[in-house]
Structures are given as structure tokens and as C-alpha cells.
Amino acid sequence: MTAMGLRLRVQERNGQSRWVHFAGTDAASATRQARREGLRVLEIDSTGVPIDGNAGSRADGRPAVGSGRFDLLLFSQELHSLLQAGLNLGEALGTLMEKSQGATRTLLAAVHAGLRQGKNFSDVLEAHSIQFPPVFVATVRSSERTGNLPEAIERYVAYQLQFDALRKKLVAAAIYPALLIAVGCFVTLFLLGYVVPRFAAVYESSGREMPWASGLLLGLGHLIDRHAVIVLSLLAGAFAAVVWQFRQPSTRQRLLERLLRLPGLAPRADLFRLSRFYRALSLLLSAGIALPRAMGMVDGLLGAGQRSSLAGARERIEQGGSVSQALVQFGLATPVAKSLVQVGERSGQLSTMFERAARFHDEEMARWIDATTKLLEPVLMLLIGLVIGLVVVLMYMPIFELAGSLQ
């Protein structure tokens, strides 16, 4: 059975997503049409592309490419190295395809096949917009006009490395607090499940009445000790469920969004998004993309509220307004970014000023992460110490009372 058509899952300016059907067109043309209508392409469903009975191949002879894991930064670095070494684009892609496996090999085979058909490199990449974001595609497309693909890829690698450096700093800052919490929970569970029941046996043999708080603690310890297998099974199941949930991108996204709405984190999250937005604008402006179009291409880097503000700022700039004033009016410029953009407008170096604004805010974010981590670690240690200390005090409270009565 042969079916015709293509479905794209797109995101509107208000942040809502929906499926759009395109008949009689390819993925690249459908993606361009969607972007002209102000939609952001999130996913391409190629099940409607002509298929001749084989679920793993398409009618044009190219393999169906899924959205498997693909390291774009590694691909860009390796492609840049091969191009700098003197290989042409087809030879470089063929080399990378031979060394790859799984979904990456399938993706590169599809890209290589598109080049052999005479298509532009940027059009081939745009057909796989899940793996190649609009910023990367626009950078490559600009190089097709200048003829300097290695330099364009090098700019993208620098852009991505700067973002990854800050992201790794965030992850590293979260590791130690997570370990502290895990160790504290393990020690508390060990005290409740092993140490407390032993103390309970001693107190019960003495026949003395215990304080209600100590009795409650000892009863909890008895309960854990008598049903150790059930408790361990429940804990293991809960841990497996949490791990499974965290492996789901939608769950991680919802959790991250709720976390970033906390009063202390929301302003920093907005600043982090603005920093990425400035850096992406700098990259696209360096590639020769007009500012209003560049702003539309990177709106996905901002939050939902910021995207609606960006639409207004973009409209004001298209009407001939000042870039710095438009960004300030719609809340998309910090005082530092405003001053730098004003200098860029006067000197004609808007790309450089956006990059400097992003670098300034990245350094500010790094300092905030260091200060927060230094404050959070002792606070967590204090809380864990209080919990463990409370358990120990409740265990020894009957002994203290016994010693007091003997005196």
C-alpha cells in the first residue's frame, strides 16, 4: 500500500504544539513553509512519505531516519577536522559514516545520499531538523554563499562549547548535594532499620515506660525490622520508578520547568535563556542572517513569556525601530546588554556586542553557581546532621532518664 504526505509537529508563537499535514511535498519544503508561517518545527513524521511495503525504507531508496541519539557537537568537530585536512564534503561525510554505528550511521547515510543527488548541504540538513537545529542549518547555509564551510562550522562549535561549559558547571554543582542527600538517607535508614530495633529490645526487657517520642521511633524501627523484605522491595521499586520517570524527556522537562519557577531560580533561569539567545543571535548575525529573521529562528531558546515578548520586539525592529530600545521595551535586555547593543548599533558590530553580552552573563551565572553551591553544601550537611542527631537523641533519651532517676 502506498501513502502520500508528510506530517510535522509544530509549535505556535503562543507555545502550543499541533500536527500539520503537508501533501505532495518533501521534508525540506514542508519545513520551510512552516517557518514562513511563523511555526517552529518540533518533529517530522515521515510515515506518510511513499513507502513500498518495507517499514525500514522509503520509496526514494533512502532509509527512514528516526530521532535516535546523535551528538551534533561531536559531528561538527569531526567534520571540521576532516575539512581542514583537505577532504571535500562528500569524502568527509563518507568517512564519518563508515566510523559510525546505529542511528548515527543511518542519519549520515541519508545526508550523504542527499548530497549525491545534487542537493544543497543545508537543504539536506533541514530535512532532518530533529538532529540539526535551525541555528546549525542557517550557519551552513550562509557558508554556501561565502564558500567557507570550515569557518562556519568552527563558529558553531565555539558557540556550542561555550553553552556546554556552563551546562556542565550546573551539573557538577548538583552532584555533591545529591550525594549528600543520598548518604544522609542511607544512614538514617540504617539507624531506623538496624540500630533502633536493637535498642528497643534492651528497653523492652527493662520494663520501664519510655517517652512517647522515643516509643514512636522504636515502633517505627520495629516495623521496618519485621517487614524488612517488603520495605526494601518498596524502596527498590520506588527507586526504579523514579529512574524510569527521569529517563522520560517529558518528565524531565516538566520537572525542570516547575523547578525553574521557584522564586529564587526564576530570574536566573530567564537570564540563562537570554544569554543563550544573545549568543545564538551573534552566531547568526556573523553568518549573514538578517536580525529579524535570526530572532525568529532562535525563539525556541526563550521561555513561553519571553517568546511572546520577542514577537513584539521583532515587529518593532521590522518597523525600523532601534534594536536596543525594542529589546528593553519588551523586557529582553538587561542593563549591560542594553549598553552593549547600543554600542553595536553605532559601530555596526552588533554581532560582537551580542557575544560580549552573552559572555558577561555567562560569567555572572558561573559566579552565582559557585556562591550558591558553597552556601547549599553546609546547609544540607546541617539538615542531615539534625535528622541523624534527632534519631540518636530519641534512642538515648530513655537512658538519660534512667540515669537521672538513679541519681
FENRA-V604333 format. One record per backbone hydrogen bond with DSSP energy under -0.5 kcal/mol. NH is the residue of the N-H (numbers start at 1). CO is the residue of the C=O. Records with the same first field share a line. If there is no record, write none. Layout:
NH=CO, CO
This chain:
3=1
6=22
7=45
8=20
9=43
10=8, 18
11=40
12=16
15=12
18=10
20=8
22=6
30=26
31=27
32=28
33=29
34=30
35=31
36=32
37=33
38=35
39=34
40=11
41=39
42=9
43=9
45=7, 43
46=44
48=45
49=46
55=53
57=54
58=62
59=50
61=58
64=56
66=64
72=70
75=71
76=72
77=73
78=74
79=75
80=76
81=77
82=78
83=79
84=80
85=81
86=83
87=82
92=88
93=89
94=90
95=91
96=92
97=93
98=94
99=95
100=96, 97
104=101
105=101
106=102
107=103
108=104
109=105
110=106
111=107
112=108
113=109
114=110
115=111
116=112
117=113
118=115
119=114
124=120
125=121
126=122
127=123
128=125
129=126
131=128
132=128
133=131
137=133
138=134
139=135
140=136
141=137
142=138
143=139
144=140
145=141, 142
146=142
147=143
148=143
152=148
153=149
154=150
155=151
156=152
157=153
158=154
159=155
160=156
161=157
162=158
163=159
164=160
165=161
166=162
167=163
168=164
169=165
170=166
171=167
172=168
173=169
174=170, 171
175=171
176=172
177=173
178=174
179=175
180=176
181=177
182=178
183=179
184=180
185=181
186=182
187=183
188=184
189=185
190=186
191=187
192=188
193=189
194=190
195=190
196=191
198=194
199=195
200=196
201=197
202=198
203=199
204=200
205=201
206=202
207=203, 204
208=203
215=211
216=212
217=213
218=214
219=215
220=216
221=217
222=218
223=219
224=220
225=221
226=222
227=223
228=225
231=227
232=228
233=229
234=230
235=231
236=232
237=233
238=234
239=235
240=236
241=237
242=238
243=239
244=240
245=241
246=242
247=243
248=245
249=247
252=248
253=249
254=250
255=251
256=252
257=253
258=254
259=255
260=256
261=258
262=259
265=262
266=262
267=263
269=265
270=266
271=267
272=268
273=269
274=270
275=271
276=272
277=273
278=274
279=275
280=276
281=277
282=278
283=279
284=280
285=281
286=282
287=283
288=285
289=284
294=290
295=291
296=292
297=293
298=294
299=296
301=298
302=299
307=303
308=304
309=305
310=306
311=307
312=308
313=309
314=310
315=311
316=312
317=313
318=314
319=315
320=317
321=316
326=322
327=323
328=324
329=325
330=326
331=328
332=327
333=327
338=334
339=335
340=336
341=337
342=338
343=339
344=340
345=341
346=342
347=343
348=344
349=344
353=349
354=350
355=351
356=352
357=353
358=354
359=355
360=356
361=357
362=358
363=359
364=360
365=361
366=362
367=363
368=364
369=365
370=366
371=367
372=368
373=369
374=370
375=371
376=372
377=373
378=374
379=375
380=376
381=377
382=378
383=379
384=380
385=381
386=382
387=383
388=384
389=385
390=386
391=387
392=388
393=389
394=390
395=391
396=392
397=393
400=396
401=397
402=398
403=399
404=400
405=401
406=402
407=403
